Structures are given as structure tokens and as C-alpha cells.
Amino acid sequence: MTRASDTARILSGGAVINDGSNDVDFRVESNGNANMLFVDGGNDRVYVGKDDSTAGSTFNAKLQIEDTGAAAGIAIHRANAGTGQGYLNFSKSRAATIGDVTVVQDGDSLGGVIWSGADGTDRATPAAQIHAVVDGTPGSNDMPGKIIFSTTKDGASSVSEYFRLMSNGRLEFQSVTNDGNVLQQQRLDWRNENNAGIMAGIGVVRTADGNAPGAFVIRTSTNVDSSSNSGDGEISEKFRVAANGDLTATDTSIASNSDSRLKENISDFTYDLDKFKALKTKTFDWKQPELHGDKSGVRGFVAQDIETVDAYWVDEVEIQKDSDDFQYLEDKDILYTEDSTSIPDGKKVGDLNYKARFAKTSKLGQKDAMYVSVIQQLITRIETLEAEVKTLKGE
């Protein structure tokens, strides 16, 4: 079939519609829809289940699907005996020509999913969005990426970012303005099984000053079964870790399990007085104060000093390479042991697994230093008095 305008042709290689590139629409009807497939020749769009009368109301997308029933969706299925799956792939090139592969750059958006609803005017106002962005410098077979999650606040017409999953696996949260003068970040809440109330939550709060430090807050509810507890309601702060590392609590009692039914080999214990007297309280400054609450003249202990007296109070923690404290420590050989989850071929127990750097930690803190110092002074006075009594008695 041909026309003078070459609108449609049947060739040996297949059928060509609108071979003359005219402004001509193409429509396919089904049993229940006059526009089962509609090609908008003038706007270069393809519609399923609709015509071009609402063109542009859905972000001017090249492919638009509409239906009044549950069939308004896209299903991808792969029949395969292996582990392969169906997938939806988004990609981007910096090229101006389709098919070219000009490398993308840091910050380029590679694709996204947008949710929107009819607002009485159109359907173009987004409610939520997820999109993937290049997170670093790409190269051959190297494409660092991050995923950004955004939603639209009540009363707003555009989305705001709330958190992102970075290329290094780190989850980062964006500041959220709350009740005028407080910013809350990393707000995670847990609801009960009826979704009626918040049982507990964690978050980071700070004042509205953009340069103010943040504090980590733990919140719990005393009435999780109440349907009235649908918002913040009766959930309240219980613990706070300030930017300088100080821990505060609404109830100063911090308890640990001490039930006799959970213990065995119970016996009396008296701490060695000579060990107690040998503990050395110190004041010190950190080499990297910004990593330790920007404190100076800190009162406490030195882990190595404690270790020489009683190693029970000393432990160690691995310091990562991205910490400025890393430079002050030495490599330690970590060997394969019988408890190693896997030992590669050619390696055995006792061989080098990897190198790491560790810092010693103390289970004795600032308050302990005060108590130890005061008690040591009292012990000295008691011993002095005892010596004087012995002298008076002629012993």
C-alpha cells in the first residue's frame, strides 16, 4: 500500500508508517479502546490508552500510558532457567547524537522515577522522586553513583531531598526544618504493628543556625497502643549525645542487667587497694580536638597507664584510614585464625590476613578520674593518720 505522500509503505524488510516524515498521527484501536496505541507525529510521542488531548500533562514524556482500571501499569517478565531477571534500565550520555557514548560527569543525573498526582489543574506537580546521579569521576568500566530520595512537603510544589545512598555505601540525610527553630536530620521512627503510633525513634537535632553542631537523640514512647499517638504525641527524648561527646539523659539512672538468674560462678570481690592507688589521673589535650568534641584540658586517664596496672579496664578499637587519628598509630598484623570465616588457597592459620591500626580505649571515664583522685587523696590522709596513731602508740 502506498500514497503519493509516502505515508505508509510495505517493503520487503517490513512496514513503514509515515515514511515521508509528515505531521501525521497514527492510531490503533482495540475492542474497548479507540486509542490503544496512538503515535503523535507532530510532537514525537507515543501514547497507550489515550490520544494527544492531554499531551504534556505528564512531564512531556515520550511514552505515556493511561487506563481507568488496574491495567494501567507496566509488567516485565523474563522466562529463564538461570538466575537472570527482567529489568528496567536508565542510561545517559553527554553526546548530542543518539548512539554516541560521550562520558558523563560528576553530578549528572542518570535517570529517575517521579510520582505525581492531579491537583485540579494538571498532573505535573511531583509528590516524590528517586533519581540516580554520578558520584565521582567516571572512567572505562568505572561508574560511581548515588541514589537520591526526595519528597514534596505539604504546601510545596516541588520535591526536597531528604536522604541519599552514596557510592561508598554511606547513607546521608538532609536537614529538615521543624517547629521554627530546630532542625532534625536522620529522623527514623518505628511504628507499632497497627501503624497507630510511634514506638521509638532516633534522629539528629540542632538549632536553626546553619553552623550549629548537631546532637544525636534517642526517643521512645510510653503509650504505643494509643491511636492518638499518630504523630510525635507522647514520644519524648530519653538520651542525647551532644556534639562534644557528652551524654545526657532525661532520667539519670542508666542500668545494666544484674539479675542473679542470668549469672553463674558468683563470688565476693574486693578490689586490690594497691592497684587502685597505682591508677594515675591525668589532664590532657587531643592532637585532633575536632575528632574529640573540641575539648582541651580533658580530665581522665591514659589507657597505657591503666594497662600496666589492670588490663581489665583497657580495650582497643580499629581506627579507619579516613580518620585524622590514623596517622599517629602503627600497623598491626591481623593473622588468619581458626575462627576466620574463610582462608584463601595458599594461606593457613597464622599467615597474614591484613594490616590495621588500633587505638587503646579506657573503660574509666572523666567522672571515674574525679572519684579515683578524691579517693586516693582520702587514702593518703587515712594512711597518714594511721602512721601518726602508730607513732603515738609507740608501735
C-alpha positions in Angstrom: 0.0 0.0 0.0 1.4 3.4 -1.0 0.2 7.0 -1.2 1.6 10.0 -3.1 2.9 11.3 0.2 4.5 8.0 1.1 2.5 8.0 4.4 2.7 4.2 4.6 4.7 1.6 2.7 5.1 -2.1 2.8 8.7 -3.1 2.0 10.5 -6.4 1.8 12.1 -5.6 5.1 8.8 -4.7 6.9 6.2 -2.0 7.1 7.0 1.7 7.3 4.4 4.2 8.6 4.7 7.9 7.7 7.8 7.3 5.6 7.6 10.8 4.4 8.1 12.2 8.0 4.8 14.2 7.8 2.8 15.7 10.7 0.5 12.7 10.7 -0.8 10.8 13.7 -1.1 7.0 13.8 -3.8 5.2 15.8 -4.5 1.5 16.6 -7.9 0.6 18.1 -8.7 -2.4 20.3 -12.0 -3.9 21.3 -12.5 -1.5 24.1 -10.3 1.5 23.4 -10.2 3.7 20.3 -6.6 4.8 21.2 -5.0 1.6 22.3 -1.9 2.9 20.5 -1.6 6.5 19.4 1.5 7.9 17.7 1.6 11.7 17.9 3.5 12.6 14.7 3.7 16.3 15.4 5.1 16.0 19.0 7.1 12.8 18.6 5.3 10.9 21.4 3.7 7.5 21.8 0.6 7.0 23.9 -1.1 3.8 25.1 -4.7 4.1 26.0 -5.1 7.8 25.2 -4.7 10.3 22.4 -2.8 13.6 22.4 -5.6 15.7 24.1 -3.7 15.7 27.4 -0.2 16.0 25.9 2.3 17.5 28.2 0.4 16.8 31.4 2.8 14.0 32.4 6.2 15.8 32.1 6.1 15.7 28.2 7.3 12.0 28.3 7.9 10.3 25.0 5.9 7.3 26.1 2.7 7.8 28.1 0.2 5.1 29.4 -3.3 5.7 30.7 -6.1 3.4 31.7 -9.1 3.6 34.0 -8.6 0.2 35.5 -5.9 -1.9 37.2 -4.2 -2.5 33.8 -2.6 1.0 33.9 0.9 -0.5 34.5 4.0 -2.0 33.0 4.9 -5.6 33.6 8.4 -7.0 32.8 8.8 -10.8 32.9 11.8 -12.9 32.0 11.4 -16.6 31.5 14.8 -18.1 32.2 16.1 -21.3 33.9 19.0 -19.3 35.4 19.3 -16.5 37.9 18.7 -13.7 35.4 15.8 -11.3 35.9 13.8 -8.8 34.0 15.0 -5.2 34.4 14.3 -1.6 33.6 17.5 0.3 32.6 18.1 4.0 32.6 21.3 5.4 31.0 22.7 8.8 29.9 25.4 10.0 27.5 26.8 13.6 27.2 26.6 13.2 23.4 24.3 15.3 21.3 23.8 12.4 18.9 21.8 9.3 19.8 24.1 6.3 19.9 27.3 8.2 20.9 28.9 7.4 24.2 30.4 10.7 25.4 31.4 10.2 29.0 29.1 11.6 31.7 30.4 13.8 34.5 30.2 14.0 38.3 26.8 15.2 39.3 25.0 14.1 36.1 21.6 12.6 36.7 21.4 9.2 35.0 17.6 8.6 35.4 14.8 8.8 37.9 11.3 7.8 38.9 8.8 10.5 39.6 5.4 10.2 41.3 2.8 12.9 40.7 -1.0 13.4 41.2 -3.7 15.5 39.7 -4.1 18.8 41.6 -7.1 20.1 39.7 -5.0 21.9 37.1 -2.7 19.2 35.7 -0.7 16.2 36.8 2.7 17.7 36.6 3.3 18.5 40.2 5.6 15.9 41.7 4.9 14.3 45.1 8.1 12.2 45.4 11.2 11.3 43.3 14.1 8.9 43.3 17.0 9.5 40.9 20.5 8.2 40.3 23.4 10.6 40.0 27.1 10.2 39.1 29.0 10.4 42.3 32.7 10.9 41.3 34.8 10.8 38.1 33.7 8.1 35.7 36.1 6.1 33.5 36.2 3.0 31.4 34.2 0.3 33.3 34.0 2.7 36.2 30.7 4.5 37.0 30.4 5.7 40.7 26.8 6.5 41.5 24.5 7.6 44.3 20.7 7.4 44.7 18.8 10.5 46.0 15.4 10.3 47.6 13.1 13.3 47.7 9.5 14.1 48.7 7.3 17.2 48.5 6.3 18.9 51.7 2.7 19.8 52.4 2.0 23.2 50.8 5.0 22.9 48.4 5.0 22.4 44.7 8.5 20.8 44.3 10.4 18.0 45.9 13.1 18.4 48.5 15.9 15.9 49.1 15.8 14.0 52.4 18.5 11.3 52.1 20.9 9.8 49.7 22.7 6.5 49.3 26.4 7.3 48.4 28.7 5.4 46.1 30.7 4.2 49.2 27.6 2.7 50.8 27.2 5.6 53.3 23.6 6.7 53.9 23.4 10.5 54.3 20.4 12.6 55.5 19.4 16.1 54.6 18.4 18.8 57.2 14.7 19.1 57.7 13.2 22.3 59.3 11.0 21.5 62.2 8.9 23.8 64.5 10.6 27.0 63.7 14.0 26.9 65.4 15.0 23.3 65.4 16.5 21.3 62.5 16.1 17.5 62.6 18.2 15.2 60.5 18.3 11.4 60.3 14.9 11.1 61.8 14.0 7.4 61.9 10.8 6.3 63.6 9.4 2.8 64.3 5.6 2.4 64.4 3.6 -0.4 66.1 2.1 -3.3 64.2 -1.2 -1.4 63.8 0.6 1.7 62.4 -1.3 3.6 65.1 1.7 5.1 67.0 5.4 5.6 67.1 7.2 3.2 69.5 10.7 4.8 69.2 12.8 7.0 67.1 16.3 8.3 66.6 17.5 11.5 65.0 19.9 14.3 64.9 18.8 17.8 66.1 20.4 21.2 66.1 19.4 24.8 66.3 18.3 26.7 63.2 21.8 28.3 63.0 23.3 26.7 59.9 26.7 26.5 61.6 25.5 24.9 64.8 26.7 21.4 65.7 24.2 18.6 65.9 23.2 16.2 68.7 22.1 12.6 68.4 18.8 11.9 70.1 17.1 8.7 71.1 13.3 9.0 71.7 10.7 6.4 73.0 7.0 6.4 73.7 5.2 5.3 76.8 1.9 4.8 75.1 2.5 2.9 71.8 -1.0 1.4 71.7 -2.9 4.6 71.7 -4.4 5.6 68.4 -3.9 9.3 69.4 -0.1 8.7 69.2 -0.1 9.0 65.5 2.4 11.9 65.4 5.1 12.9 67.8 2.4 12.7 70.5 3.7 11.0 73.6 7.1 10.1 72.2 9.8 12.0 74.0 13.6 12.3 74.2 15.3 9.9 76.6 19.0 10.2 75.6 21.1 12.8 73.8 24.7 12.6 72.6 26.0 16.2 72.2 28.4 17.3 69.5 31.2 17.4 72.1 30.5 13.8 73.1 28.6 14.5 76.3 25.8 12.0 77.1 22.7 13.3 78.8 19.5 11.5 79.8 16.1 12.7 81.0 16.5 10.1 83.8 20.0 9.9 85.2 19.7 6.2 86.1 21.4 4.1 83.4 21.1 0.4 84.4 22.5 -2.8 83.2 21.3 -6.4 83.6 22.2 -7.7 87.0 19.6 -10.4 87.7 21.1 -13.4 89.6 19.1 -15.8 87.5 21.3 -14.7 84.5 24.6 -15.3 86.3 26.7 -18.2 87.5 30.0 -18.6 89.4 29.0 -15.8 91.7 31.6 -14.9 94.4 32.6 -12.0 96.6 35.0 -9.5 95.1 37.4 -7.0 96.8 39.4 -4.7 94.5 43.2 -4.7 95.1 43.9 -1.5 97.1 47.4 -1.2 95.7 46.2 -1.3 92.2 43.6 1.4 92.9 46.3 3.6 94.4 48.5 3.0 91.4 45.9 4.4 88.9 47.1 7.7 87.5 44.6 10.5 86.8 45.7 13.0 84.1 44.7 16.1 82.2 45.5 16.3 78.5 44.7 17.8 75.1 43.8 15.8 72.0 46.1 16.1 68.9 43.0 16.3 66.8 40.5 18.1 69.0 37.8 18.3 66.3 37.5 14.5 66.5 37.0 14.5 70.3 34.4 17.3 70.9 36.9 20.2 70.5 37.8 19.7 74.2 41.0 20.8 75.9 42.3 20.3 79.4 40.4 17.0 79.5 40.4 15.1 82.8 40.7 11.3 82.6 43.2 8.6 82.1 45.8 7.3 79.6 45.0 3.8 78.5 48.6 2.6 78.5 49.0 3.8 82.2 45.9 1.8 83.2 47.0 -1.3 81.3 50.2 -1.5 83.3 48.0 -1.6 86.5 45.0 -3.6 85.4 44.4 -4.6 81.8 40.8 -5.4 82.7 39.9 -1.7 82.1 41.5 -1.4 78.7 40.3 -2.5 75.3 41.1 -1.3 71.7 39.1 -0.2 68.7 40.1 -0.2 65.0 40.7 3.3 63.5 39.8 3.7 59.9 42.1 5.3 57.3 39.8 8.3 56.8 40.3 9.4 60.4 42.9 12.0 61.1 43.9 9.9 64.1 45.1 7.2 61.8 48.5 8.9 61.2 49.5 8.6 64.9 49.1 4.8 65.0 51.2 1.9 63.8 50.2 -1.0 61.6 49.3 -4.2 63.4 49.3 -7.6 61.6 46.0 -9.4 61.7 46.5 -13.1 61.2 44.3 -15.9 60.0 42.9 -17.9 62.9 40.9 -21.0 63.3 37.9 -18.7 63.7 38.4 -16.9 60.4 35.3 -17.2 58.2 37.4 -18.2 55.2 41.1 -18.8 54.4 42.1 -18.4 50.7 44.0 -21.2 49.0 47.7 -20.9 49.7 47.1 -19.4 53.1 46.9 -21.1 56.5 46.2 -20.3 60.2 48.9 -17.9 61.4 49.5 -16.2 58.0 49.0 -12.5 57.5 45.3 -11.6 56.7 45.6 -7.8 56.6 47.1 -4.9 58.4 45.1 -2.5 60.6 45.6 0.3 63.2 44.1 0.2 66.6 43.8 2.7 69.4 43.5 1.7 73.0 40.3 2.6 74.9 39.6 3.0 78.6 36.5 1.8 80.4 37.3 4.5 83.0 36.0 8.0 82.1 36.1 11.6 83.3 33.8 11.1 86.3 35.9 8.0 87.3 39.0 10.2 87.2 37.4 12.5 89.7 36.3 9.7 92.0 39.7 8.0 91.8 41.6 11.2 92.5 39.4 12.1 95.5 39.5 8.6 97.0 43.3 8.4 96.5 43.7 11.6 98.5 41.5 10.2 101.2 43.5 7.0 101.3 46.7 9.1 101.7 45.2 11.0 104.6 44.0 7.8 106.2 47.4 6.2 105.9 49.0 9.4 107.3 46.6 9.3 110.3 47.3 5.6 110.8 51.0 6.3 110.8 50.6 9.0 113.4 48.4 6.8 115.6 51.1 4.1 115.5 53.7 6.6 116.5 51.6 7.8 119.4 51.1 4.2 120.5 54.8 3.6 120.2 54.4 0.9 117.7 
